[in-house]
């Protein structure tokens, strides 16, 4: 059971890092720190966005509309961390 929990933990960490990278690149675009015509960052952002959209869309449908602020990445990170803690607790009793 231990190796499976470790693999799931690594997968959760990768998803959290992708959410953070998507957030940072979005901020760089929003505040014109990086030009939106920068093809490399645009492709990275679109790739990460296409990976995370299937996970974030159901969360967005559940959350109430908050205007321009999107809380779905925060809810995803918190949910993944809670799920990881529950898996570790169930497997190891820690």
Secondary structure by P-SEA (a helix, b strand, c coil): caaaaaaaaaaaaaaaaaaaaaaaaaaaaaaccccccaaaaaaaaaaaaaacaaaaaaaaaaccccccccaaaaaaaaaaaaaaaaaaaaaccc
